[in-house]
Amino acid sequence: MNQKIFADLHNHTTDSDGDFTSEQLLERAKSLEIKAVGITNHDTIKGLKSAIKAGGKCDIEVIPGVEVSVRFKETGFTGTLHLLCYFKPERLLDDSFVNQMTQVLSRGRGESLVKARVYQINLFFGPGGKTPMLKRPLTFEDISALSDNASRRHFAFALNQTFGITDKDAVNAIIGNNSPAYLPSGIDFDLAMNLVKEQQLLCVLAHPAAGSFPGKGHYKEVLPPINVVEQFLPRFLAAGLHGLEVRYPGHIKDHEDLVLSWAVKHQLLVTGGSDTHDAIDRPIGVRGIDESQYKIFKAALI
């Protein structure tokens, strides 16, 4: 699985739930001699213009993108799958593109989703809930103080730091997929794929096998196992999927080989990235693609 990483195409900054600004992330990439970096924050294109400028200073090509959360609530799976959607930097100069992207993506997160999740958590796990686990009711401010684009990571941080719930199993019982309080984030599948088509985005299914990682994975509690993802794959293919994120820290070799076989079978792009969030648990430069794979990816950008 060792390979020279030319491009790391899956990274998060402080504009969603990462610890690093774009400038700090790119400086780390430069120190690792990575030549191209994808900035793919959760459900927002905020900060991409400044990231591209920072890339120029570091002599690193920045590929702007977004990790789109797509929600499902149906038999066999209630939860979220993720699409990495990429586009050329000049698209950010088009106000119509920026406004449309922002408007659609905002439907999947934001204040209304956070408030709904807080309500459900208190209903089941608050002091007067069905299974009391919190010393006081969780508030919207507990989460909004951490981010205006809150993710599961921010809920986990609040439970840990504010409520003193340090046991990971207890945290997952409150906010994991199997929790009675769980509400999936993201936009509907049809809305997501319409956005891909209308805005001509390069669309890649993120970390298809992360939900089956045998160790302590960051997504295994909230993502479905690989066999469930495989069942959803024809739906994504029919809607215009362009690629699969094959190279990923949460993919064991057997799963990586399987996802690669899907890419070959369906003539899909092969991408990879570290899913960078911080310096220790999810650092940059762990996974990515080589120069030849990057040239194929770059040629497919519209």
Wavefront OBJ file of the C-alpha trace (Angstrom):
o trace
v 0.000 0.000 0.000
v 3.055 2.267 0.134
v 3.279 4.709 -2.731
v 4.672 8.148 -3.484
v 1.916 10.639 -2.688
v 1.787 13.345 -5.319
v -1.741 14.535 -4.510
v -3.760 14.321 -1.292
v -7.317 15.065 -2.377
v -9.336 14.868 0.857
v -8.619 17.464 3.550
v -10.498 19.644 6.025
v -9.632 23.048 7.482
v -11.020 25.343 10.144
v -13.739 26.287 7.657
v -15.438 23.043 8.692
v -14.130 20.728 11.432
v -10.373 20.697 10.855
v -7.773 22.031 13.283
v -5.669 23.852 10.659
v -6.258 26.937 8.582
v -5.677 26.511 4.857
v -2.289 28.169 5.220
v -1.214 25.818 8.026
v -2.464 22.750 6.166
v -0.595 23.687 3.002
v 2.617 24.392 4.887
v 2.425 20.856 6.259
v 1.793 19.521 2.752
v 4.808 21.435 1.459
v 7.035 19.910 4.146
v 5.960 16.474 2.870
v 6.653 17.452 -0.768
v 3.018 16.967 -1.758
v 2.331 18.804 -5.005
v -1.470 18.995 -5.075
v -4.017 19.247 -2.272
v -7.789 18.958 -2.371
v -9.653 21.155 0.114
v -12.967 19.410 0.774
v -14.716 20.869 3.788
v -18.033 19.474 4.926
v -20.989 20.990 3.059
v -19.391 24.374 2.480
v -17.206 26.090 -0.102
v -16.282 28.817 2.364
v -12.586 29.710 2.424
v -11.656 28.108 -0.898
v -10.526 31.349 -2.550
v -8.066 32.046 0.243
v -6.911 28.411 0.140
v -6.048 28.750 -3.555
v -4.049 31.917 -2.839
v -2.224 30.147 -0.018
v -1.441 27.293 -2.389
v 0.204 29.725 -4.780
v 2.510 30.960 -2.030
v 3.488 27.377 -1.165
v 3.835 26.284 -4.793
v 1.089 23.709 -4.252
v -1.842 23.264 -6.626
v -5.088 23.504 -4.678
v -8.096 21.641 -6.055
v -11.251 23.224 -4.649
v -14.025 20.913 -3.608
v -16.600 20.049 -0.997
v -17.532 16.902 0.896
v -21.281 16.699 0.400
v -23.295 14.814 3.009
v -26.083 12.743 1.442
v -28.693 11.459 3.867
v -30.627 8.213 3.711
v -33.427 7.003 5.936
v -34.720 3.764 4.506
v -34.838 0.033 5.108
v -31.326 -1.295 5.599
v -29.630 2.025 6.258
v -30.334 5.207 8.137
v -27.390 7.541 7.934
v -25.131 9.564 5.687
v -22.865 8.781 2.754
v -20.361 11.335 1.503
v -19.545 12.636 -1.959
v -16.309 14.472 -2.702
v -17.210 17.009 -5.381
v -14.425 18.876 -7.187
v -14.326 21.739 -9.682
v -11.869 24.134 -11.305
v -10.703 27.173 -9.286
v -12.138 29.676 -11.769
v -15.651 28.483 -10.934
v -15.317 30.391 -7.651
v -15.308 33.658 -9.624
v -18.828 32.901 -10.867
v -21.291 34.408 -8.374
v -24.127 32.285 -9.734
v -22.136 29.086 -9.094
v -21.123 30.165 -5.587
v -24.655 31.201 -4.635
v -26.249 28.025 -5.952
v -23.711 25.788 -4.243
v -24.062 27.648 -0.949
v -27.854 27.589 -1.061
v -28.137 23.858 -1.732
v -25.380 22.760 0.647
v -26.834 24.796 3.514
v -29.924 22.581 3.527
v -27.895 19.679 4.898
v -26.475 21.283 8.014
v -26.764 24.476 9.966
v -28.810 25.754 12.855
v -32.009 23.843 12.155
v -30.244 20.466 12.066
v -28.236 21.217 15.223
v -31.376 22.255 17.126
v -33.235 19.145 15.969
v -30.351 16.926 17.077
v -30.089 18.691 20.454
v -33.812 18.162 21.007
v -33.593 14.450 20.210
v -30.533 13.942 22.425
v -32.277 15.599 25.387
v -35.436 13.604 24.718
v -33.585 10.332 25.107
v -30.462 11.156 27.156
v -31.171 14.393 29.048
v -31.803 14.440 32.828
v -35.495 13.756 32.247
v -34.972 11.524 29.249
v -35.730 7.869 28.694
v -32.090 6.896 29.367
v -30.549 9.770 31.365
v -26.832 10.221 30.631
v -26.372 14.012 30.748
v -25.870 16.012 33.961
v -27.938 18.840 32.456
v -29.801 19.368 29.167
v -27.613 19.838 26.113
v -28.147 23.293 24.594
v -27.820 24.679 21.102
v -25.170 27.061 22.469
v -23.042 24.103 23.626
v -22.616 23.188 19.967
v -22.804 26.566 18.214
v -19.972 27.861 20.404
v -17.715 25.273 18.750
v -18.643 25.907 15.108
v -21.223 27.519 12.864
v -20.921 24.434 10.637
v -21.232 21.752 13.313
v -20.523 18.097 12.612
v -20.627 14.921 14.678
v -17.092 15.748 15.839
v -18.341 18.904 17.550
v -21.112 16.997 19.350
v -18.548 14.441 20.493
v -16.246 17.220 21.710
v -19.071 18.859 23.691
v -20.055 15.569 25.314
v -16.440 14.934 26.241
v -15.314 18.382 27.368
v -18.528 19.922 28.701
v -20.329 16.891 30.061
v -17.333 14.768 31.031
v -18.413 11.753 28.972
v -15.034 10.325 28.009
v -16.001 6.733 27.235
v -16.217 6.368 23.439
v -18.936 3.729 23.642
v -21.064 6.084 25.727
v -20.514 8.913 23.228
v -21.468 6.617 20.353
v -24.566 5.497 22.236
v -25.709 9.129 22.222
v -24.696 10.304 18.738
v -23.948 7.154 16.699
v -26.115 5.734 13.906
v -27.742 3.233 16.243
v -28.734 5.865 18.777
v -32.497 6.457 19.075
v -31.626 10.175 18.958
v -29.742 9.937 15.664
v -30.744 12.265 12.855
v -28.700 11.961 9.644
v -27.160 15.120 8.249
v -27.007 16.038 4.609
v -29.230 16.667 1.640
v -31.437 14.185 -0.175
v -29.839 11.934 -2.782
v -31.799 13.401 -5.700
v -30.933 16.954 -4.680
v -27.250 16.054 -4.368
v -27.036 14.375 -7.750
v -28.994 17.174 -9.425
v -26.429 19.607 -8.018
v -23.633 17.474 -9.465
v -25.234 17.527 -12.908
v -26.341 21.157 -12.945
v -23.000 22.498 -11.719
v -20.889 19.942 -13.620
v -19.030 18.765 -10.531
v -16.551 15.907 -10.560
v -18.220 13.495 -8.157
v -16.361 10.832 -6.131
v -17.821 8.487 -3.505
v -15.790 9.066 -0.346
v -14.270 6.274 1.805
v -16.578 3.465 0.620
v -15.089 0.879 3.003
v -14.462 3.005 6.104
v -17.546 1.596 7.801
v -15.957 -1.866 7.747
v -12.577 -0.889 9.175
v -11.699 -3.621 11.714
v -9.821 -1.363 14.110
v -10.756 1.877 15.800
v -11.945 3.914 12.827
v -13.228 7.463 12.845
v -16.282 6.648 10.741
v -17.146 3.021 11.473
v -19.781 4.088 14.031
v -21.660 6.281 11.550
v -20.989 4.793 8.120
v -22.473 1.561 6.804
v -20.357 -1.549 6.163
v -18.937 -2.016 2.702
v -21.615 -4.536 1.668
v -24.307 -1.909 2.237
v -22.315 0.660 0.241
v -22.064 -1.875 -2.574
v -25.851 -2.117 -2.625
v -26.094 1.649 -3.053
v -23.389 1.812 -5.732
v -25.707 1.132 -8.736
v -27.865 4.064 -7.671
v -24.866 6.382 -7.635
v -23.603 5.018 -10.953
v -26.960 5.580 -12.620
v -26.983 9.160 -11.321
v -23.570 9.995 -12.770
v -20.860 9.041 -10.269
v -17.370 9.716 -11.685
v -14.967 8.117 -9.223
v -14.203 6.220 -6.031
v -11.908 7.188 -3.183
v -9.806 4.041 -3.166
v -6.719 5.205 -1.248
v -7.893 6.016 2.284
v -6.455 5.574 5.811
v -9.539 3.632 6.942
v -9.323 1.072 4.116
v -7.542 -2.201 4.791
v -5.807 -3.758 1.788
v -8.583 -6.273 1.035
v -11.187 -3.532 0.998
v -8.967 -1.215 -1.019
v -8.492 -3.972 -3.595
v -12.252 -4.543 -3.718
v -13.061 -0.848 -4.210
v -10.352 -0.668 -6.876
v -12.033 -3.575 -8.680
v -15.287 -1.615 -8.686
v -13.483 1.350 -10.212
v -11.971 -0.818 -12.935
v -15.257 -2.598 -13.656
v -17.253 0.608 -13.982
v -14.456 2.714 -15.521
v -14.368 5.162 -12.632
v -11.603 7.526 -11.542
v -9.363 6.395 -8.690
v -8.719 9.043 -6.037
v -7.273 9.093 -2.568
v -6.742 11.317 0.434
v -5.903 11.464 4.109
v -9.181 13.007 5.324
v -7.000 15.398 7.293
v -8.499 16.949 10.413
v -5.571 17.324 12.814
v -1.901 16.586 13.429
v -2.168 13.279 15.283
v -5.285 11.204 14.623
v -5.862 12.286 11.029
v -2.760 14.045 9.630
v -2.084 15.040 6.037
v 0.110 12.962 3.765
v -1.047 9.532 4.933
v -2.868 8.548 1.747
v -3.209 9.951 -1.746
v -2.505 9.222 -5.381
v 0.602 9.276 -7.543
v 1.366 11.700 -10.348
v -0.029 9.547 -13.159
v -3.328 9.050 -11.331
v -3.472 12.757 -10.581
v -3.063 13.666 -14.263
v -6.087 11.487 -15.099
v -8.078 13.102 -12.299
v -7.052 16.617 -13.343
v -8.028 15.999 -16.973
v -11.538 15.047 -15.849
v -12.163 18.352 -14.037
v -14.657 20.601 -15.826
l 1 2 3 4 5 6 7 8 9 10 11 12 13 14 15 16 17 18 19 20 21 22 23 24 25 26 27 28 29 30 31 32 33 34 35 36 37 38 39 40 41 42 43 44 45 46 47 48 49 50 51 52 53 54 55 56 57 58 59 60 61 62 63 64 65 66 67 68 69 70 71 72 73 74 75 76 77 78 79 80 81 82 83 84 85 86 87 88 89 90 91 92 93 94 95 96 97 98 99 100 101 102 103 104 105 106 107 108 109 110 111 112 113 114 115 116 117 118 119 120 121 122 123 124 125 126 127 128 129 130 131 132 133 134 135 136 137 138 139 140 141 142 143 144 145 146 147 148 149 150 151 152 153 154 155 156 157 158 159 160 161 162 163 164 165 166 167 168 169 170 171 172 173 174 175 176 177 178 179 180 181 182 183 184 185 186 187 188 189 190 191 192 193 194 195 196 197 198 199 200 201 202 203 204 205 206 207 208 209 210 211 212 213 214 215 216 217 218 219 220 221 222 223 224 225 226 227 228 229 230 231 232 233 234 235 236 237 238 239 240 241 242 243 244 245 246 247 248 249 250 251 252 253 254 255 256 257 258 259 260 261 262 263 264 265 266 267 268 269 270 271 272 273 274 275 276 277 278 279 280 281 282 283 284 285 286 287 288 289 290 291 292 293 294 295 296 297 298 299 300 301 302
